[in-house]
Amino acid sequence: MAEKIPWSTPIPCDIGPGWTRMTKPRANGPPGSRVADHTWIGPDGKKYRSEKQARAAAANPAAASAVPAAGGKPKKAAAKKPPTTLKPEGNAILLCDGFGCTSAFHQRCLPTPLEEVPDGDWLCPKCAPEAPTADLVMPSP
């Protein structure tokens, strides 16, 4: 296990009154390297992993996203996905059998959704108008 490197003593920084910065060298940096990690601490004790976050917090404390005291990454708000009524089963991806076509569609994402995977060859909406139908096939004389 790698040796845990301690943070420096907090030193005042130019972000604003009561703001401090702590530094520690990176454990995986080359010997003699000046590569370091920094943490900014606000007057309220919240820690920030970047100077940009710290300056944003100093400018607008309500909009800042603080890093947990344990030093973890800031939590991002979960992206909200639109509600869906489609279930993954019964929504297979169909590959077009049209000559030279590489289109693929979920069976329920088609202009006219399909409840089942069709038997035999299937043509996508782009290729289907070009495909002959029973009405268009002329009988041989």
C-alpha positions as CSV (number, residue, x, y, z in Angstrom):
1,M,0.0,0.0,0.0
2,A,1.3,3.4,-0.9
3,E,2.3,5.8,1.8
4,K,-0.4,8.4,2.5
5,I,0.9,11.9,1.9
6,P,-0.4,14.6,4.3
7,W,-1.9,17.9,3.2
8,S,0.1,21.0,4.0
9,T,-1.0,23.5,6.7
10,P,-3.8,25.7,5.2
11,I,-2.4,29.0,3.9
12,P,-4.4,32.1,3.1
13,C,-5.2,32.6,-0.6
14,D,-6.4,35.5,-2.7
15,I,-10.0,34.2,-3.3
16,G,-11.4,36.3,-0.4
17,P,-11.4,36.8,3.3
18,G,-11.3,33.6,5.3
19,W,-10.3,31.4,2.2
20,T,-7.4,29.1,2.5
21,R,-5.6,26.5,0.3
22,M,-3.9,23.3,1.2
23,T,-1.4,21.5,-1.1
24,K,0.2,18.0,-1.2
25,P,2.6,16.5,-3.7
26,R,1.2,13.8,-5.9
27,A,2.2,10.3,-4.8
28,N,2.6,9.1,-8.3
29,G,4.6,12.0,-9.6
30,P,8.3,11.5,-10.5
31,P,10.9,12.2,-7.8
32,G,11.5,15.9,-7.5
33,S,8.3,16.7,-9.4
34,R,6.4,19.8,-8.6
35,V,3.0,18.2,-9.5
36,A,0.6,18.7,-6.6
37,D,-3.0,18.5,-5.7
38,H,-4.8,21.5,-4.1
39,T,-7.9,21.9,-2.0
40,W,-9.5,25.3,-1.4
41,I,-11.4,25.8,1.9
42,G,-14.1,28.4,2.3
43,P,-14.7,30.4,5.4
44,D,-17.6,28.0,6.2
45,G,-15.3,25.0,6.1
46,K,-16.5,23.6,2.7
47,K,-13.8,22.1,0.5
48,Y,-13.4,22.7,-3.2
49,R,-11.3,20.6,-5.6
50,S,-10.7,23.4,-8.1
51,E,-9.9,27.1,-7.9
52,K,-12.8,27.7,-10.4
53,Q,-15.3,26.1,-8.0
54,A,-13.8,28.0,-5.1
55,R,-14.1,31.4,-6.9
56,A,-17.6,30.6,-8.0
57,A,-18.5,29.8,-4.3
58,A,-16.9,33.0,-3.1
59,A,-18.9,35.0,-5.8
60,N,-22.2,33.2,-5.2
61,P,-22.3,30.9,-2.1
62,A,-25.7,29.6,-3.0
63,A,-24.7,28.3,-6.4
64,A,-21.5,26.5,-5.3
65,S,-21.1,22.7,-5.3
66,A,-18.9,21.6,-2.5
67,V,-16.8,18.5,-2.3
68,P,-17.6,16.3,0.6
69,A,-15.1,16.6,3.5
70,A,-13.8,13.1,2.8
71,G,-12.2,14.4,-0.3
72,G,-14.6,12.7,-2.8
73,K,-15.6,14.1,-6.1
74,P,-18.4,16.6,-6.3
75,K,-21.8,15.0,-6.7
76,K,-23.5,15.9,-10.0
77,A,-27.2,16.1,-10.2
78,A,-28.6,13.0,-11.8
79,A,-29.7,13.6,-15.4
80,K,-33.5,13.4,-15.5
81,K,-34.7,11.0,-18.2
82,P,-38.2,11.4,-19.6
83,P,-40.6,8.8,-18.4
84,T,-41.2,5.9,-20.8
85,T,-43.8,3.3,-21.0
86,L,-41.8,1.1,-23.3
87,K,-40.3,-2.0,-21.9
88,P,-37.0,-3.3,-23.1
89,E,-38.4,-6.7,-23.9
90,G,-40.3,-6.8,-27.2
91,N,-38.3,-3.9,-28.6
92,A,-35.6,-5.8,-30.6
93,I,-33.4,-4.1,-33.1
94,L,-34.4,-4.9,-36.7
95,L,-31.7,-4.8,-39.4
96,C,-32.9,-3.8,-42.8
97,D,-32.6,-6.5,-45.5
98,G,-32.7,-4.0,-48.3
99,F,-29.8,-4.3,-50.8
100,G,-26.8,-2.3,-49.5
101,C,-28.9,-0.8,-46.6
102,T,-27.3,-0.7,-43.2
103,S,-30.2,0.8,-41.3
104,A,-31.3,-0.5,-37.9
105,F,-34.4,0.3,-35.9
106,H,-36.0,-0.7,-32.6
107,Q,-39.2,-2.4,-33.5
108,R,-41.2,0.2,-31.4
109,C,-39.3,3.2,-32.7
110,L,-40.5,2.8,-36.3
111,P,-43.1,5.2,-37.8
112,T,-45.5,2.3,-37.5
113,P,-44.3,0.3,-34.4
114,L,-44.2,-3.5,-34.7
115,E,-45.5,-5.7,-32.0
116,E,-43.4,-8.7,-33.1
117,V,-40.2,-9.3,-35.1
118,P,-41.4,-10.0,-38.6
119,D,-40.6,-13.4,-40.2
120,G,-38.4,-13.4,-43.3
121,D,-36.8,-10.3,-44.8
122,W,-37.7,-6.9,-43.4
123,L,-37.3,-3.6,-45.1
124,C,-36.9,-0.3,-43.3
125,P,-39.1,2.7,-44.1
126,K,-36.5,4.1,-46.5
127,C,-36.3,0.8,-48.5
128,A,-39.9,-0.3,-48.2
129,P,-41.4,2.1,-50.8
130,E,-38.8,0.8,-53.3
131,A,-39.7,-2.8,-52.6
132,P,-42.3,-4.3,-55.0
133,T,-45.6,-5.4,-53.5
134,A,-48.0,-8.1,-54.6
135,D,-50.1,-5.4,-56.3
136,L,-47.2,-4.2,-58.4
137,V,-45.9,-7.5,-59.6
138,M,-47.0,-8.1,-63.1
139,P,-47.9,-11.7,-64.0
140,S,-45.8,-13.3,-66.7
141,P,-47.5,-13.7,-70.0
